[in-house]
Amino acid sequence: MYKIFADNTLIYDSTLEDYKISKGLITLETNKSGSFVFSLYPYHFYYDNFIRLKTVITVYKSGKIVFRGRILNDVTDYWNNKVITCEGELGFLQDSIIRPFSFSGTPEALFAKFIQEHNAQVDEFKRFKIGTVTVVDPNNYISRSNSGYESSLSNLNSRLIEDSLGGYFYITHGEDGTDPIPTINYLADF
């Protein structure tokens, strides 16, 4: 059974007639934000209450979070249904900037540095807990630098994943899948 919340307000429950949506599709991707697209009927009580980039949509399946993200855009279709497109939590890392830096140390320490700097710059609902890091360098020592001002996500991708270390960003929601604060993990393999 699925339930959908907009911030803390229930907007979909398959067992309640007033809490219906016309369709919904979750797309999950490796090292990408993923998306959730859904449509609301014009008579839905929450039809005009969404705020782009601010309203957090959380999808639960059997009580566990399967998607959490923010609204990127909404459009009205031919039947006056509101079609809403959401970006997954990894997209929150585009909202912070990493200042120029020079780093030497372990991949785990660089990963933690980027996440901590992100958390210091964003609203509470966009913050991450640091989880498990299983990616290692053969020497367990890397040197990275950047003279530009790039987003946290861009730095994570270019300074860790694409720079010979590889790996996957994997977001979890606690041991039982219900923690509203996401934990970001950096894994060598799933």
N, C-alpha and C positions, 0 to 999 in steps of 0.2 A: 504494500500500500504506500502510495506517495502522498507527501504533503509539501506545499510550497509556502514559504514565508517571505514577505517583503519587510525587511528589517525585522521587527518582532510581531508583525501582523500576519495572521494566517490568511492566505489568499486562494489556496486550493486544498481541497480535501475531497477525495473521491466519494466519500460517504455522505457529504452534505450538498444539497442542491444549490444553495447560494454561493458555494465556493467552487465553481466549475471554471475550467478553461477550455478553449476549443481545441488546442493541440499544444504539444511540447516536445522538444527534441534536444537532448544533451549530446554534445560531441566532445570527447576527450582526446587529447593529443599528447604525444611524448614531447617534453620540453617546450610546450606551447600552453597558452592560457586555457584553451578549450572554450566552448561556448554553450549557451542554453538559449534557445529561441522558443517563445511561447506566445499564444494569442489569448486575449481576453475579450469576452462578449461586451458590447456597449453598455449593457445593464449591470455589469459587474460593479460591486460597491467600491472597488479600489481603482477603477478605470482611470481616473485623472490624478492619482496621488503619487505617481512615480517621479523621481528626480534623477535625471541622468548623472552618472558618475558618483552618485551619492547613495541611492537606494541599494541596499544589499539584498540580493535574492539568494535564498538558501533552499535547496531541494533535499528532502529527506525520503529515503526508501526504508521502510520497516524501522524507523527511528534513527537511522544512521545518515549522516550527511554524505550525499553523492555528488553534489555540486554546490559551490558557493562563489558568488561573484557580484559584479556591479552592472548596472544597466548602461549600455553604450548608446543605444538609440531606440526610439519607438516610432512606428509609422502606423497610419490607419489604412486598412485594406478596403477593397471594394464594398464589403459588407459592413463597414464601420467597426470591424474588430481591430483592437490595438495589438499590433505585432511587435513584441519586445525582444531585443537582442541583448544578451548579457555576455560579459567577458569573465572568464574564470579568475581565481585569486592570483595566479602568477602575474597577471596584468597589473596588479597593484605595484609591482616592482618597477613599473615605468614612471611612477609618480615621484620618485626620489632621484637625486643626482649625486653621483660620486665625484668629489673634487679630485683634481690631479693628485696622484700618489705614486710612491715607489715602495714596493713591498718585497720582503724576503721572508720565507718561512714555509709552513706546511699548507697544502691545499685546504685543509680543514680551517686553519686560522684565517686564510683569505676569504673563504666562504663566510665565516662568522663575521669578519670585518664588514663585508658588503651588507649582510642582513642587519647588523647592528646600526650601520649608518642609515640604511633605509628606515628602520624603525624609529630613529631619532627625528626623522623629517616628516612623517606622515601621521594622519589621524589614527586613532586607536584601532578602528575596524580594519585597517590596512596592514597591521603589524603581524609579524610571524614569530613563532618560537623556532629556535634552532634545534633540529632533530639529529638524526644519525648521519654521519659522513663516513662512507666506506671507500671513497676515491682516494687513492694515494699515488704519489710519485715514487719511482724506483729509489730515488735518493731521499725521499720525504722532505725535500727542500726545493722550493720554486722561487723564481724572481719574476715579478710582474710590475709594470708601471703603466701610467696613462697620463698624458699631458693635457687631455681635454676634459670637458665636463659632459659625461655620458650618464644615462640612466643606470640604476642598479641592475636592471635586467640585462641591458646591453653589456655591462661589465661582467656579470656572471657568465653570460654566454661566451663572450670573446676571451676573457682571461682564464676561464676554467674549462668549459666544455670544448670549445673550438680550438683551444691552445694545447692540443695533444693529450690532455687528461681524459677527455670524454666524460661519460657518466650521464645521469638522469636526475632531474629535479622531480621530487615526488612529494606531494602535499597530503598530509594525513590530519585527522581530527581526533587525536587522542587514541588510547587503546581501544575504546569501544565505539569510535566513530561519531561521537556526539559533542566533542569539545568545539565551541564556536570560534576559538582562537586557533588558526591553522598552524601546523608544524611543518616546516619545510626541511626535507631531507635531501642529501646529495649522495646518490648511490652509484656505485660502479656497475651494478646490475640489479635487476629486480629479483 
